């Protein structure tokens, strides 16, 4: 059974080498890059990956489908550049492919926030389908928060977590806040949702309470509070931008 790893990138020079090193057991590495200027493409090609450069940015889901379409493995492992596959998970993946009882597998993910791994706040175990037969799944067309839509067979679970270095520092937090809130607002607007200032306030408060209280983020100490505040900020800006789109439509 041939395994293809697919990754989408933009300016991931600090991550891509370590990511590829963690999946050396695969047969093929497909990277779709959307305009990196920091050497990501050169590093990936030197590491043996096939790199496809695109001039446009259609959103996370469509971009990942481009990578999927370029892969020819029997199995697909989808990763982000800031993720790593530990040795124990490598062994589980190879075993699952060798004697598959399912057409797809959800993998747990352990994510960090500014150097601290988060085990509550709704961040862990954070099961997500990342390993699937090429003919059994495809990504949703979502601009952001895309997912694999499994169209045949059952979905199993693996035990060892992907290690996800998600927010490296405050600059990274602010960059992703801007990106995700903008794409989230555009996606919500396209789906027919409309916003107002009251909704922006209410949803941000709800996001904070969900992360810090109901998902027990307080058990992560100061890091849990930082995650809850970040979640509230991102949610506020998403609905604030949706409000502006709604007002522009009326004008």
C-alpha positions, 0 to 999 in steps of 0.5 A, a space after each residue: 500500500 502506497 502512502 501519500 502525504 499532502 500539505 498546503 503551505 505559505 511561508 512555512 520555512 521554519 516548519 516544513 523541514 521538520 514536518 517532512 522529516 517526521 513523515 519519511 516513512 511515506 512514499 510520496 510528499 505533495 505540497 501545494 504552495 500559495 506564494 511563499 517568499 521565505 524559501 519554503 518551496 526550495 526547502 521542500 523540493 530539496 527534501 524530496 517533495 513534489 511542490 505545486 505552486 499556485 497563483 491564487 488562494 481559493 480557501 483551505 478546503 479547495 487548496 487541500 483538494 488540489 493536493 489530494 488530486 495530485 497524489 497517487 497513493 492508495 492512502 492519504 495522510 493530510 498534515 499542516 506544516 506545523 504538525 509532526 508525526 511521532 514514531 508511535 503514531 507512524 507505527 499505528 499508521 503503517 499497521 492501520 494501512 496494512 490490515 485496514 478495518 476502516 476506510 478512514 481514521 481520525 487522529 488525536 491532536 495535541 496542540 501548543 499555544 505560545 510554547 505550552 501544550 493545551 490538554 483542555 479548552 476543547 483542544 484535546 484530544 481533538 480527533 480529526 480525520 487525517 488518514 483515509 483511502 484516496 477513493 474514500 474521502 474529499 475535503 469540504 469546499 470551506 474557506 476555513 475550518 475544512 474537513 474530510 468528508 468520508 464517502 465510503 466505509 467506516 472511520 476508526 480511531 488511532 491512539 497516538 496524537 499528532 503534535 501540533 505547534 499551532 501558535 508559536 508566539 504573539 505575532 503568530 496569534 495575531 496573524 491567525 486571528 486576522 486570517 481566520 476571522 476574515 475567512 470565517 466572516 466571508 464564509 458565514 456571509 456567503 452562507 446567508 448569515 448576517 451580523 450586528 454589534 450585539 452578536 459580536 459581543 454575545 458570541 465572543 463572551 460565549 466563546 470565552 465561557 465555552 473554552 475557559 469554563 465549560 471545556 475546563 480551560 482553567 485546568 491549563 492554568 495561565 495558558 488556558 486563560 490565554 487560549 480563552 481570550 484568544 478564542 473570544 478575540 477571534 470570534 469577536 472580530 469574525 462577527 464584527 467583520 460579518 457586521 461590516 459585510 452586512 451593513 455594506 450589503 444594505 448600503 
